[in-house]
């Protein structure tokens, strides 16, 4: 089961995934998730993190060591002139 399938199972909506075409590192992965509120984010993200299927898949991919060097988490808010609301 892909990450997107597990997210869908928990009602997590992704807006897109990106890698760096021009920049410092082509090893970086960026993605945006859509939330109606911080309360929704907390409830759904916590359920996803506790999902036994996710825990097993993550352990499987990391059995030879971590595959993610670092994680940054940002909460973005659209500006008044943004086309995305």
Legacy VTK file of the C-alpha trace (Angstrom):
# vtk DataFile Version 3.0
C-alpha trace
ASCII
DATASET POLYDATA
POINTS 85 float
0.000 0.000 0.000
1.460 3.368 -1.035
1.583 6.352 1.318
-1.194 7.992 -0.678
-3.474 4.985 -0.051
-2.824 5.071 3.682
-3.451 8.824 3.736
-6.729 8.334 1.836
-7.747 5.715 4.399
-7.425 8.426 7.084
-9.021 11.197 5.016
-5.722 13.040 4.478
-5.821 15.085 1.280
-2.561 15.745 -0.568
-2.245 18.767 -2.847
0.930 17.555 -4.556
4.461 16.179 -4.356
7.577 17.883 -5.732
11.287 17.221 -6.095
13.952 19.822 -6.846
14.728 20.261 -10.559
17.110 23.205 -10.045
18.610 23.919 -6.642
20.928 22.659 -3.940
19.703 19.059 -3.689
17.728 16.749 -5.945
17.315 14.447 -2.940
14.691 16.694 -1.337
10.988 15.813 -1.443
8.280 18.382 -0.760
4.583 17.766 -0.367
1.538 19.789 0.628
-1.400 18.454 2.581
-4.774 20.156 2.789
-6.443 20.678 6.173
-9.721 22.379 7.060
-8.391 23.216 10.529
-5.552 22.505 12.923
-7.909 20.231 14.875
-8.541 18.151 11.729
-4.795 17.972 11.089
-4.065 16.801 14.618
-6.772 14.119 14.654
-6.050 12.689 11.206
-2.255 12.888 11.419
-2.247 11.190 14.834
-4.498 8.400 13.508
-2.184 7.932 10.514
0.948 7.829 12.686
-0.663 5.179 14.931
-1.909 3.036 12.012
-0.398 -0.479 12.365
-0.136 -0.803 8.579
1.886 2.445 8.354
4.101 1.405 11.273
4.830 -1.940 9.577
5.534 -0.355 6.159
7.823 2.243 7.684
9.727 -0.402 9.646
10.082 -2.481 6.474
11.589 0.401 4.489
13.919 1.333 7.350
15.142 -2.142 8.308
18.623 -1.293 6.953
18.573 2.223 8.394
16.610 5.426 8.142
15.880 6.632 4.609
14.928 10.169 5.667
17.731 12.423 6.902
15.531 15.235 8.201
11.934 16.417 8.254
10.648 19.985 8.335
7.019 20.714 9.114
5.408 24.039 8.197
1.829 25.256 8.510
1.176 27.651 5.615
-1.600 30.210 5.397
-2.696 31.718 2.074
-2.349 35.453 1.615
-5.270 37.648 0.687
-4.025 37.722 -2.920
-3.421 33.969 -3.251
-5.372 32.032 -5.890
-5.396 29.077 -3.464
-7.758 29.333 -0.491
LINES 1 86
85 0 1 2 3 4 5 6 7 8 9 10 11 12 13 14 15 16 17 18 19 20 21 22 23 24 25 26 27 28 29 30 31 32 33 34 35 36 37 38 39 40 41 42 43 44 45 46 47 48 49 50 51 52 53 54 55 56 57 58 59 60 61 62 63 64 65 66 67 68 69 70 71 72 73 74 75 76 77 78 79 80 81 82 83 84
